[in-house]
Amino acid sequence: MNPLRLAKNWLSYRRTVNELGSLSTQALNDIGLTRYDIRHVASRSFR
């Protein structure tokens, strides 16, 4: 994989983890997620 693309994907992953992690548990429940799901959802952007 291209190093630039890898770096962009990693930044996208971290941004997603940070943004979802900042949501309240209730807000996560409203969109159908738990705290356990955050890394899994964010990893989709890292592929």
N, CA, C and O of each residue as an XYZ file, in Angstrom:
188
protein
N       0.852     -1.182      0.000
C       0.000      0.000      0.000
C       0.893      1.239      0.000
O       1.964      1.250      0.607
N       0.451      2.239     -0.664
C       1.135      3.516     -0.759
C       1.263      4.151      0.636
O       0.263      4.237      1.349
N       2.464      4.599      1.049
C       2.649      5.193      2.382
C       1.771      6.421      2.632
O       1.293      6.622      3.749
N       1.559      7.228      1.616
C       0.706      8.393      1.776
C      -0.742      7.970      2.035
O      -1.422      8.530      2.894
N      -1.187      6.997      1.294
C      -2.550      6.484      1.484
C      -2.696      5.852      2.866
O      -3.722      6.025      3.523
N      -1.685      5.128      3.303
C      -1.697      4.511      4.626
C      -1.804      5.588      5.713
O      -2.574      5.439      6.662
N      -1.039      6.660      5.573
C      -1.085      7.752      6.550
C      -2.464      8.413      6.574
O      -2.993      8.705      7.646
N      -3.037      8.647      5.414
C      -4.371      9.256      5.347
C      -5.417      8.354      5.987
O      -6.294      8.826      6.710
N      -5.322      7.058      5.720
C      -6.263      6.109      6.315
C      -6.125      6.069      7.829
O      -7.123      5.998      8.545
N      -4.881      6.115      8.321
C      -4.652      6.102      9.763
C      -5.250      7.359     10.409
O      -5.876      7.277     11.466
N      -5.061      8.503      9.782
C      -5.642      9.739     10.314
C      -7.166      9.670     10.329
O      -7.808     10.131     11.273
N      -7.729      9.101      9.294
C      -9.180      8.931      9.236
C      -9.656      8.007     10.355
O     -10.675      8.274     10.992
N      -8.924      6.927     10.593
C      -9.252      5.990     11.673
C      -9.232      6.708     13.021
O     -10.181      6.597     13.797
N      -8.151      7.445     13.305
C      -8.011      8.132     14.588
C      -9.097      9.195     14.760
O      -9.640      9.357     15.853
N      -9.412      9.914     13.689
C     -10.449     10.940     13.751
C     -11.800     10.297     14.080
O     -12.556     10.813     14.904
N     -12.091      9.182     13.438
C     -13.353      8.491     13.687
C     -13.435      8.000     15.121
O     -14.465      8.164     15.775
N     -12.346      7.390     15.625
C     -12.317      6.918     17.015
C     -12.527      8.090     17.972
O     -13.307      7.989     18.919
N     -11.837      9.188     17.729
C     -11.959     10.354     18.613
C     -13.365     10.947     18.595
O     -13.915     11.285     19.642
N     -13.940     11.069     17.404
C     -15.265     11.675     17.307
C     -16.337     10.784     17.926
O     -17.199     11.266     18.661
N     -16.286      9.491     17.632
C     -17.272      8.594     18.229
C     -17.053      8.459     19.737
O     -18.010      8.344     20.502
N     -15.796      8.474     20.151
C     -15.490      8.370     21.573
C     -15.954      9.574     22.368
O     -16.177      9.469     23.574
N     -16.100     10.700     21.724
C     -16.541     11.905     22.421
C     -18.063     11.955     22.599
O     -18.580     12.780     23.353
N     -18.766     11.073     21.906
C     -20.224     11.045     22.043
C     -20.618     10.399     23.370
O     -19.898      9.557     23.906
N     -21.756     10.802     23.878
C     -22.272     10.190     25.103
C     -22.755      8.772     24.790
O     -22.999      8.422     23.635
N     -22.884      7.980     25.827
C     -23.387      6.619     25.663
C     -24.786      6.643     25.061
O     -25.119      5.801     24.227
N     -25.599      7.597     25.476
C     -26.956      7.716     24.939
C     -26.930      8.041     23.448
O     -27.709      7.477     22.680
N     -26.046      8.940     23.033
C     -25.949      9.296     21.616
C     -25.490      8.087     20.802
O     -25.991      7.848     19.703
N     -24.544      7.332     21.340
C     -24.106      6.117     20.645
C     -25.256      5.122     20.534
O     -25.445      4.503     19.487
N     -26.014      4.969     21.599
C     -27.173      4.072     21.554
C     -28.184      4.520     20.506
O     -28.796      3.691     19.834
N     -28.356      5.821     20.369
C     -29.304      6.355     19.385
C     -28.917      5.977     17.956
O     -29.789      5.802     17.105
N     -27.624      5.853     17.691
C     -27.192      5.473     16.340
C     -26.860      3.986     16.251
O     -26.313      3.520     15.252
N     -27.195      3.251     17.303
C     -27.061      1.792     17.258
C     -25.669      1.269     17.538
O     -25.314      0.185     17.076
N     -24.871      2.017     18.286
C     -23.514      1.588     18.601
C     -23.296      1.519     20.106
O     -24.012      2.149     20.884
N     -22.300      0.749     20.495
C     -21.825      0.739     21.870
C     -20.375      1.195     21.853
O     -19.772      1.310     20.786
N     -19.827      1.450     22.999
C     -18.416      1.850     23.066
C     -17.526      0.744     22.500
O     -16.480      1.024     21.913
N     -17.935     -0.494     22.675
C     -17.184     -1.632     22.152
C     -17.109     -1.598     20.625
O     -16.133     -2.081     20.050
N     -18.105     -1.044     19.968
C     -18.185     -1.013     18.508
C     -17.302      0.061     17.860
O     -17.039     -0.007     16.659
N     -16.849      1.033     18.621
C     -16.164      2.194     18.047
C     -14.954      1.788     17.220
O     -14.833      2.211     16.071
N     -14.065      0.986     17.767
C     -12.856      0.611     17.023
C     -13.186     -0.215     15.782
O     -12.522     -0.090     14.752
N     -14.209     -1.053     15.883
C     -14.606     -1.857     14.734
C     -15.125     -0.952     13.605
O     -14.751     -1.122     12.444
N     -15.968     -0.011     13.950
C     -16.507      0.908     12.948
C     -15.386      1.748     12.352
O     -15.349      1.955     11.140
N     -14.482      2.229     13.178
C     -13.380      3.063     12.694
C     -12.430      2.264     11.821
O     -11.841      2.817     10.892
N     -12.267      0.987     12.094
C     -11.328      0.181     11.309
C     -11.771      0.032      9.861
O     -10.951     -0.253      8.989
N     -13.045      0.220      9.601
C     -13.511      0.158      8.204
C     -12.867      1.242      7.369
O     -12.661      1.057      6.169
N     -12.542      2.381      7.984
C     -11.915      3.465      7.231
C     -10.421      3.225      7.063
O      -9.775      3.900      6.262
N      -9.865      2.279      7.801
C      -8.438      2.011      7.747
C      -8.076      0.994      6.675
O      -6.898      0.833      6.359
N      -9.040      0.320      6.121
C      -8.771     -0.719      5.120
C      -8.370     -0.140      3.797
O      -8.111     -0.883      2.851
